[in-house]
């Protein structure tokens, strides 16, 4: 059977075609948001650098007025101000001051995970000096890793603190994940979350906890302890509902009279859902099945938003609101497009709605800044989303199995990244002749 890249691009539903524009013919690239060398304080731009030295493109994200000061206004500002969605950046590395131009261009928070730190630390010399000092001080490799991470998180929190203050704790968060080795350890996750929260010691840090079956009780306990949480690796509606309940249970169990400083986001993963389901649809091979490719993830996300609206209303929620409780915002994660046949804003543009977050890696962020359209889309066609979800189920897609498989794959991927990073740090320590053989 032909691979999907050789087939004609599947026709998206009408609502998707309106909001997810076709990808433009950019070279394979990554973003570098950096000030111009001429004036690093005022001339902020987004430069797009190709993987090949000869091809390059620069996108100006701000225009300078007659007084020489940058306007610094992008669609990211519109996304937040007009539609109530917070654009976050799904990446973190040193120097964290590289985040400043992104903040000026409208980014309002940062997410990290073990894979991001694995790439940042293993591919950069920026961590060498601190790492050398830590190992010389007698720190073991894993302890040294956490000190490297904590410094980055603290420094990033400082940069986003003005946004946190301006929004009274509603935005401006930086997320750091507990060890992925604890994904099946309820008590271990609780203790790790408490420890991370204590050592980072910043009001705008989110402690990331995976939404595994073992860690759902951890979420409740950590929230009850007054610690703000980013719940990650959510792949199904059933698990998402359990995560919301854990948040509500935790708020109720906290005993706090003022709940305004205990907040949370629920990271609902998107693109990986299509990646898995599309493979199954191709195996089915029928016109009906092939026509549903690229639609599963957005449909499930739209239904998740409906669930969010239902759960954060009614008497139980209103009682918590009286104590200052804030809604656990839905955060769209895994927003980069894995299939080049699909529009490059497919997992951003159709998921715009109030009280949500979209965390975007370089590729998705660049695409949306360049040609994204700001419009409320998340609930523009709820019946269509339900129709797609049910049609997939009738074809034989077991949504609970999809969620379980993706969760296992996600946890395993983070474990491998974590272990790989510790191995590379050990090698780095050896190469620096800091550890005796």
C-alpha positions in Angstrom: 0.0 0.0 0.0 1.2 3.5 -0.8 2.5 5.6 2.1 0.4 8.6 3.0 3.0 11.0 1.5 2.4 9.4 -1.9 -1.4 9.7 -1.7 -3.3 12.8 -2.5 -3.7 15.1 0.5 -6.9 14.0 2.3 -9.6 16.6 2.1 -10.2 18.1 5.5 -13.7 19.0 6.7 -14.9 22.5 5.7 -14.2 24.0 9.0 -10.6 22.8 9.0 -9.9 24.0 5.6 -11.0 27.5 6.6 -8.7 27.7 9.7 -5.7 25.5 8.8 -3.8 27.0 5.9 -1.8 25.0 3.5 1.9 24.9 4.3 4.1 27.4 2.5 7.2 26.1 0.7 9.7 26.9 3.4 12.9 24.9 3.7 13.2 22.6 6.7 14.0 25.0 9.4 14.1 26.0 13.0 13.5 29.3 14.7 16.1 31.7 16.1 14.5 34.7 17.8 17.2 37.1 18.3 17.9 40.8 18.4 19.8 42.4 15.6 23.5 42.9 16.3 23.1 46.6 15.5 20.8 47.2 18.4 20.1 44.2 20.7 17.7 46.2 22.9 15.2 47.5 20.4 15.2 45.7 17.0 13.6 42.3 17.6 13.0 40.0 14.8 12.3 36.3 14.1 14.9 34.8 11.9 14.3 31.5 10.2 17.5 29.7 9.5 17.6 26.8 7.1 19.2 23.4 7.8 21.2 24.1 4.6 23.6 27.1 4.8 22.6 28.7 1.5 18.9 28.9 2.0 17.7 31.4 4.6 14.6 33.5 5.3 14.0 36.3 7.7 10.5 37.1 9.0 10.1 40.6 10.5 7.8 40.3 13.5 7.9 43.9 14.5 8.0 47.2 12.8 9.9 50.2 14.0 8.1 53.5 14.3 9.5 57.0 13.6 11.1 57.2 17.1 13.1 54.0 16.5 11.1 51.9 19.0 9.7 48.5 18.0 6.0 47.9 17.8 6.6 44.3 18.7 3.0 43.2 17.8 2.3 39.8 16.3 -0.6 37.5 15.9 0.5 36.0 19.2 -0.7 39.2 21.0 -4.0 39.0 19.1 -4.4 35.3 20.1 -4.3 36.2 23.7 -6.0 39.6 23.7 -8.8 38.8 21.2 -9.5 35.1 21.8 -8.1 34.5 25.3 -5.6 31.8 24.3 -2.1 31.9 25.7 0.7 31.1 23.3 3.6 29.2 25.0 6.9 28.0 23.7 7.7 24.3 23.9 11.4 24.5 24.3 14.1 25.7 26.7 17.9 25.9 26.6 20.7 28.2 27.6 21.1 31.1 27.4 17.5 31.5 28.7 17.8 35.2 27.7 17.0 34.0 24.2 13.5 33.9 25.5 13.3 37.6 25.8 12.5 38.4 22.1 9.9 35.6 22.2 8.2 37.3 25.2 8.3 40.6 23.3 6.7 38.9 20.4 3.8 37.5 22.5 4.9 34.2 24.1 3.5 34.0 27.6 5.0 30.8 29.0 7.3 27.9 28.5 7.0 24.1 28.7 9.9 21.7 29.0 10.2 17.9 29.2 13.0 15.3 29.5 13.4 15.2 25.7 13.9 18.9 25.5 16.5 18.9 28.3 18.2 15.9 26.7 18.7 17.8 23.5 19.6 21.1 25.2 22.2 19.7 27.6 23.8 17.1 25.4 24.2 19.3 22.4 25.5 22.5 24.1 28.6 23.6 25.8 26.6 26.2 27.8 26.2 23.8 30.7 29.8 22.7 31.0 31.0 25.2 33.5 28.2 24.6 36.0 28.4 20.8 35.4 32.2 20.8 36.1 31.6 22.7 39.3 28.9 20.3 40.4 30.9 17.2 39.8 34.0 18.7 41.4 31.8 19.4 44.4 31.1 15.7 44.6 27.6 15.6 43.1 26.5 12.4 41.4 25.4 12.6 37.8 21.6 12.6 38.4 21.9 15.3 41.2 24.0 17.4 38.8 21.4 17.0 36.1 18.7 18.3 38.4 20.8 21.3 39.4 21.3 22.2 35.7 17.6 21.9 35.1 16.6 23.9 38.2 18.8 26.8 37.2 17.3 27.0 33.8 13.8 26.8 35.2 14.5 29.5 37.9 16.0 31.8 35.3 13.1 31.3 32.9 10.6 31.9 35.7 12.3 35.2 36.4 11.8 36.3 32.8 8.1 35.4 32.8 7.4 36.8 36.3 6.1 40.2 35.0 3.4 38.3 33.0 2.6 36.3 36.1 2.2 39.4 38.2 0.2 41.3 35.5 -2.3 38.5 35.3 -2.5 37.9 39.0 -1.1 34.4 38.7 -3.2 33.6 35.6 -0.3 33.2 33.2 3.5 33.4 32.8 4.3 29.9 33.9 7.4 27.7 33.3 6.9 23.9 33.5 9.4 21.3 34.7 8.7 17.6 34.8 9.3 15.1 37.6 11.5 12.2 36.7 9.8 10.0 34.0 11.1 7.0 36.0 8.3 7.7 38.5 5.4 7.4 36.0 4.1 4.3 37.8 5.0 5.4 41.3 2.2 7.4 43.1 4.0 8.2 46.3 7.4 8.8 44.5 5.7 11.3 42.2 4.2 13.2 45.1 7.5 13.5 46.9 9.4 14.4 43.7 6.8 17.2 43.0 7.1 18.6 46.5 10.9 18.5 46.2 11.0 20.2 42.8 8.5 22.9 44.0 10.7 23.6 47.0 14.0 23.8 45.2 12.8 25.9 42.3 11.1 28.2 44.7 9.3 30.4 42.2 5.6 31.3 42.3 5.2 30.8 38.5 6.6 27.3 38.2 4.4 24.4 37.1 5.4 20.9 38.3 4.6 18.5 35.4 3.1 15.2 36.4 2.1 12.6 33.8 -1.6 11.6 33.6 -0.8 7.9 34.1 -3.2 5.8 36.2 -0.7 5.7 39.0 -0.2 9.4 39.0 -3.8 10.7 38.9 -3.9 10.3 42.7 -0.6 12.1 42.9 -2.1 15.1 41.1 -4.9 15.3 43.7 -2.4 15.2 46.6 0.1 17.7 45.1 -2.7 20.2 44.3 -4.0 19.7 47.9 -0.6 20.7 49.1 -0.9 24.0 47.3 1.4 23.2 44.4 0.5 24.3 40.9 0.6 21.4 38.4 0.9 20.9 34.6 -0.7 17.5 34.0 1.0 16.0 30.9 0.6 13.1 28.5 -3.2 13.2 28.3 -4.4 11.3 25.2 -8.0 10.3 25.9 -11.3 11.9 27.1 -11.7 9.4 29.9 -8.3 10.1 31.4 -8.8 13.8 30.9 -12.0 13.7 33.0 -10.1 11.8 35.7 -7.5 14.6 35.6 -10.1 17.3 36.0 -11.6 15.4 39.0 -8.2 15.1 40.6 -7.8 18.9 40.3 -11.2 19.5 41.8 -10.6 16.9 44.5 -7.3 18.5 45.3 -8.7 22.0 45.7 -11.4 20.7 48.0 -9.0 18.7 50.1 -6.5 21.6 50.4 -8.3 23.3 53.3 -7.1 26.7 51.9 -9.5 29.6 52.2 -7.8 31.3 49.3 -7.3 29.0 46.3 -6.2 31.7 43.8 -2.5 30.7 43.8 -3.1 27.0 43.2 -3.5 26.7 39.4 -3.2 24.0 36.8 -3.2 23.2 33.1 -4.1 19.9 31.5 -1.8 19.1 28.6 -3.9 17.3 26.0 -1.7 15.9 23.3 -2.8 16.3 19.7 -0.6 15.4 16.7 0.4 12.0 18.0 -3.2 10.9 18.0 -3.4 11.4 14.2 0.0 9.7 13.7 -1.3 6.5 15.3 -4.8 6.5 14.0 -3.8 7.4 10.4 -1.7 4.2 10.3 -4.8 2.2 11.2 -7.0 4.0 8.7 -4.4 3.3 5.9 -4.5 -0.4 6.8 -8.3 -0.3 6.5 -7.8 1.3 3.1 -11.5 2.0 2.4 -12.5 5.5 1.0 -14.4 6.2 4.2 -11.3 5.3 6.3 -8.9 7.3 4.1 -11.1 10.3 4.2 -10.9 10.4 8.0 -7.1 10.8 8.0 -5.9 13.9 9.8 -9.2 14.5 11.5 -9.1 12.4 14.7 -6.8 14.5 16.8 -8.7 17.8 16.3 -12.1 16.1 16.7 -11.1 14.6 20.1 -9.6 17.9 21.2 -12.8 19.7 20.4 -14.7 17.2 22.5 -12.2 17.7 25.3 -13.1 21.4 25.2 -16.8 20.5 25.6 -15.9 18.3 28.6 -13.9 21.2 30.1 -16.8 23.6 29.8 -19.2 21.1 31.4 -16.9 20.2 34.3 -16.0 23.8 35.1 -19.6 24.9 35.7 -22.3 24.1 38.1 -22.6 24.1 41.9 -19.4 22.2 42.7 -17.3 24.5 40.7 -19.1 27.6 41.8 -18.4 26.7 45.4 -14.7 26.6 44.6 -14.8 29.9 42.7 -16.0 31.6 45.9 -12.7 30.6 47.4 -10.8 32.1 44.4 -10.2 28.9 42.4 -9.1 29.3 38.8 -10.1 26.9 36.1 -7.6 24.2 35.1 -7.0 25.4 31.5 -6.7 23.0 28.6 -3.3 23.1 27.1 -2.8 21.8 23.5 0.5 19.9 23.4 2.2 18.1 20.6 1.2 20.8 18.1 3.9 20.2 15.5 2.7 18.6 12.3 4.3 15.2 11.8 2.8 14.5 8.3 4.1 17.0 5.7 1.0 16.4 3.6 -1.1 18.3 6.3 -1.4 22.1 6.8 1.4 23.3 9.1 -1.0 25.0 11.4 -3.4 22.0 11.7 -2.9 21.6 15.4 -3.0 25.2 16.3 -5.5 27.0 14.1 -8.6 24.8 14.7 -8.0 24.8 18.5 -8.3 28.4 19.4 -10.6 29.3 22.3 -10.8 31.2 25.6 -9.1 30.0 28.7 -6.8 27.7 26.7 -3.0 27.4 26.1 -1.3 26.3 22.9 2.4 25.4 23.5 4.3 25.4 20.2 7.7 24.1 19.3 9.8 26.1 16.8 8.1 24.8 13.6 4.5 25.3 14.7 5.3 28.7 16.3 7.0 30.0 13.1 4.1 28.8 10.9 1.5 30.5 13.1 3.4 33.7 13.4 3.8 33.8 9.6 0.4 32.9 8.4 -1.9 31.9 11.3 -5.4 33.4 11.5 -6.7 34.4 14.8 -10.3 33.3 15.2 -12.3 31.3 17.8 -12.4 27.9 16.2 -12.4 25.3 19.0 -16.2 25.1 19.2 -17.1 26.4 15.8 -18.4 23.0 14.6 -19.0 20.8 17.6 -21.4 18.5 15.8 -18.7 17.8 13.1 -16.2 16.8 15.8 -18.7 14.4 17.4 -19.4 13.0 13.9 -15.7 12.3 13.2 -15.2 10.8 16.6 -18.2 8.5 16.3 -17.3 7.6 12.6 -13.9 6.5 13.7 -15.3 4.4 16.5 -17.7 2.7 14.1 -14.8 1.8 11.8 -13.2 0.0 14.7 -11.0 2.6 16.3 -10.9 1.9 20.0 -10.3 5.3 21.6 -9.3 3.9 25.0 -6.7 1.6 23.4 -5.4 4.6 21.4 -5.0 6.6 24.6 -3.3 3.7 26.4 -0.8 3.0 23.6 0.1 6.7 23.2 0.5 7.1 27.0 2.9 4.1 27.1 4.8 5.4 24.1 5.0 8.9 25.6 6.3 7.7 29.0 8.8 5.3 27.3 10.1 8.1 25.1 10.7 10.4 28.1 12.4 7.6 30.0 14.7 7.0 27.1 15.5 10.7 26.8 16.2 10.9 30.5 18.4 7.8 30.6 20.2 9.0 27.4 20.9 12.4 29.0 22.3 10.8 32.1 24.6 8.6 30.0 25.8 11.6 28.0 26.5 13.5 31.2 28.5 10.6 32.5 30.5 10.6 29.3 30.9 14.4 29.5 32.2 14.0 33.0 34.6 11.3 31.9 35.9 13.4 29.0 36.5 16.3 31.3 38.5 13.9 33.4 36.3 14.7 36.4 35.4 11.2 37.3 38.0 8.5 37.9 37.6 5.3 35.9 
